[in-house]
Amino acid sequence: GNPQPVFAPISAVGTLAGRLIEVLSTWGSGRTVSPEMLAALFADNVDPDESYERLAAAALAHGTLTPTAPRAVTAADGEIECAGTDGRSVKVTFSLAPLQPERIQEYEVVARST
């Protein structure tokens, strides 16, 4: 048979994409996200590299996000087109750490000016 892929199946990207948008939207609305949810979403490197407080503060810029076109780019990278609170289009890209279970190791939010 075929060798097993080293990285997560595409479905993991989709699942984590949904969770990432949920977390960003929660932060974007000024609410806090439980440590358990963050631990289930992000790899261990995220908080030391970019503290969750900073990430949460940055999320206030786009507010709540509504996914308009989620798509997995590869088994280890994802990209989600969203609409921000103010109607601007926001692109969220992320990559997974090569771990089991899957975790997001980094992400970027880019708001496009309309």
C-alpha positions in Angstrom: 0.0 0.0 0.0 0.9 3.6 0.0 3.2 4.9 2.7 1.3 6.9 5.4 1.6 10.6 5.1 3.9 12.2 7.7 1.6 15.2 8.1 -2.0 15.4 9.2 -4.8 14.7 6.8 -6.4 17.7 5.2 -9.4 17.3 7.6 -7.1 18.3 10.5 -6.4 21.6 8.7 -10.1 22.2 8.3 -10.9 21.4 11.9 -8.1 23.6 13.3 -9.1 26.4 10.8 -12.6 26.5 12.4 -11.1 26.6 15.9 -8.7 29.3 15.0 -11.4 31.5 13.6 -13.5 30.8 16.8 -10.5 31.9 19.0 -9.7 34.9 16.9 -13.4 36.0 16.9 -13.6 35.5 20.7 -10.5 37.6 21.2 -11.8 40.1 18.6 -15.0 40.6 20.6 -12.9 41.4 23.7 -13.6 38.1 25.5 -11.1 35.7 26.9 -10.4 32.2 25.6 -9.9 29.4 28.1 -6.3 28.1 28.5 -7.6 24.6 27.7 -8.9 25.7 24.3 -5.6 27.5 23.5 -3.6 24.4 24.5 -5.8 22.3 22.2 -5.3 24.6 19.3 -1.7 26.0 19.5 1.7 24.3 19.6 3.9 25.0 22.7 6.0 27.5 20.8 3.2 30.0 20.2 2.8 31.6 23.7 6.5 32.1 24.3 7.0 33.5 20.8 3.9 35.7 20.7 2.2 36.0 24.1 -1.5 35.2 24.0 -2.2 38.6 25.5 -0.5 40.3 22.5 -2.4 38.1 20.1 -5.7 38.8 21.8 -5.0 42.5 21.7 -4.2 42.3 18.0 -7.4 40.5 17.3 -9.4 43.5 18.5 -8.4 45.2 15.2 -10.5 42.9 13.1 -13.2 42.0 15.6 -15.4 38.9 15.0 -14.5 36.9 11.9 -17.0 35.2 9.6 -15.3 32.6 7.3 -16.3 33.2 3.7 -14.0 30.8 1.9 -12.1 28.3 4.0 -9.6 26.2 2.1 -6.8 23.9 3.0 -3.7 24.8 1.0 -1.8 21.6 1.9 -2.0 19.1 4.6 0.2 21.4 6.8 -1.0 24.8 5.8 -4.4 26.5 5.7 -5.8 29.7 4.5 -9.2 31.2 5.3 -10.9 34.1 3.7 -13.1 35.9 6.3 -15.2 39.0 6.7 -14.3 41.2 9.7 -16.8 43.1 11.9 -16.5 46.2 9.7 -17.1 44.2 6.5 -13.4 44.3 5.4 -12.0 41.1 3.9 -9.5 39.4 6.2 -7.2 36.6 5.2 -6.0 34.2 7.9 -3.1 31.9 7.0 -1.6 29.3 9.3 0.7 26.3 9.4 0.6 23.2 11.5 3.5 21.9 13.6 4.5 18.4 12.5 3.1 16.9 15.7 0.4 14.4 16.7 -2.2 15.5 17.7 -2.1 18.4 15.3 -1.5 21.9 16.6 -1.1 25.3 14.9 2.5 26.6 15.2 2.0 30.0 13.6 -0.7 32.1 12.0 -1.0 35.5 10.3 -4.0 37.8 9.9 -4.0 40.2 7.0 -6.8 42.7 6.6 -7.3 44.0 3.1 -8.5 47.5 2.7 -11.7 47.6 0.7 
